[in-house]
Amino acid sequence: MTLPELPQLPRKYYPLAIGIFILLGAIGAAYYFYQQYRSTQDELKRLRSISVNTTAIDQQKILSDISKIIDLPTDEEPTIASVNDKSKLANQPFFARAENQDVILVYSNAKKAILYRPSLNKIIEVSLINVEASPSAKPTTPTP
């Protein structure tokens, strides 16, 4: 018993058939990579939201830890920064004993700066700061 023969595609349609297969393959690949891109973007959004929340939690923990050691101003939120490269700050007296990963709290209204070392749970330096504008920054009135 022999199988019936299938109709043959005329040779003039071979390039069209190959083109259709290539087009379908390209569409499939584009869809796959688009799905990969979307899942990566969703993961990135999720990670960003976690790091923002972690930063807020870390700031509250730092403030809580420092407030156990020293009375902090309660009428304002501090600007919080950390020391990343102590060598760039070595020529400033406030940062003379600073180490990398130390935390700086700056209270503008209270004119106070605090250098805190979380690894030791210790305040390293407290200083008064001057946040007034320099005389050259004041507006001048022209005289006739």
C-alpha positions in Angstrom: 0.0 0.0 0.0 1.4 3.3 -1.0 0.6 6.7 0.4 -1.1 9.1 -1.9 1.1 11.9 -3.2 0.6 15.4 -1.8 0.3 18.2 -4.3 3.6 19.9 -4.9 4.1 23.7 -4.5 5.1 25.2 -7.7 8.7 26.4 -7.7 7.7 30.0 -8.3 6.1 30.1 -4.8 9.3 28.9 -2.9 10.7 32.4 -2.2 7.2 33.5 -1.0 7.0 30.5 1.4 10.5 31.1 2.7 9.7 34.8 3.2 6.6 33.9 5.2 8.5 31.5 7.4 11.2 34.1 8.1 8.5 36.7 8.8 6.7 34.4 11.3 10.1 33.6 12.9 10.9 37.3 13.3 7.5 38.1 14.8 7.9 35.2 17.2 11.4 36.4 18.3 10.1 40.0 18.6 7.3 38.8 20.9 9.6 36.7 23.0 12.1 39.6 23.5 9.3 42.1 24.2 8.0 39.8 27.0 11.5 39.5 28.4 11.8 43.3 28.4 8.4 43.7 30.2 9.2 41.2 32.9 12.6 42.9 33.5 11.0 46.3 33.7 8.4 45.0 36.2 11.2 43.5 38.3 13.1 46.7 38.2 10.1 48.7 39.4 9.6 46.2 42.2 13.2 46.5 43.3 13.1 50.3 43.2 10.1 50.4 45.4 11.8 48.1 47.9 15.0 50.3 48.0 13.0 53.5 48.5 11.1 51.9 51.4 14.3 50.5 52.8 15.9 54.0 52.7 13.0 55.5 54.6 13.2 52.7 57.2 16.9 53.1 57.5 16.6 56.8 58.0 14.0 56.3 60.8 16.3 53.7 62.4 19.2 56.1 62.3 17.2 58.8 63.8 15.9 56.4 66.5 19.4 55.2 67.3 20.9 58.7 67.5 18.0 60.1 69.6 18.9 57.5 72.3 22.4 59.0 72.5 21.7 62.8 72.1 18.6 65.0 72.1 17.7 65.9 68.5 15.7 68.9 67.3 12.1 67.9 66.9 10.8 70.8 64.9 12.5 69.9 61.6 13.5 66.9 59.5 17.3 66.6 59.1 19.1 66.2 55.8 20.8 62.8 56.0 23.9 61.9 54.0 26.7 59.4 54.3 30.4 59.5 53.9 31.4 57.6 50.8 35.0 58.8 50.4 36.6 60.2 53.5 39.8 61.2 51.6 37.9 64.0 49.9 36.8 65.4 53.2 40.1 65.1 55.1 40.9 68.9 54.9 37.7 69.8 56.8 38.0 69.8 60.6 34.5 68.4 61.1 35.4 65.3 59.1 38.8 64.8 60.6 37.8 61.5 62.3 35.2 60.5 59.8 35.2 57.0 58.2 33.5 55.7 55.2 29.8 54.8 55.8 29.5 57.3 58.6 26.2 59.2 58.6 25.9 63.0 58.7 22.7 64.7 60.0 22.3 68.4 59.2 19.6 70.5 61.0 19.4 73.8 59.1 17.1 75.6 61.5 18.9 74.4 64.6 22.3 75.1 62.8 23.6 71.8 64.0 25.5 69.0 62.3 26.1 65.5 63.7 28.6 62.9 62.5 27.4 59.4 63.6 29.1 56.0 63.2 26.4 53.3 62.9 28.9 50.4 63.3 29.8 51.6 66.8 26.5 53.3 67.6 28.6 56.3 68.5 28.4 60.1 67.8 31.8 61.1 66.5 31.4 64.9 66.1 28.8 67.6 66.8 29.2 71.1 65.4 27.3 74.3 64.9 27.0 75.3 61.3 26.5 78.6 59.5 23.9 78.4 56.8 23.4 82.1 56.1 24.0 83.3 52.5 27.4 84.9 51.8 27.6 88.7 51.4 28.2 88.4 47.7 25.0 86.4 47.3 22.9 89.3 48.6 20.9 91.3 46.0 22.3 94.7 45.3 20.2 97.8 44.5 21.7 99.9 41.8 22.3 103.6 42.7 21.5 106.3 40.2 
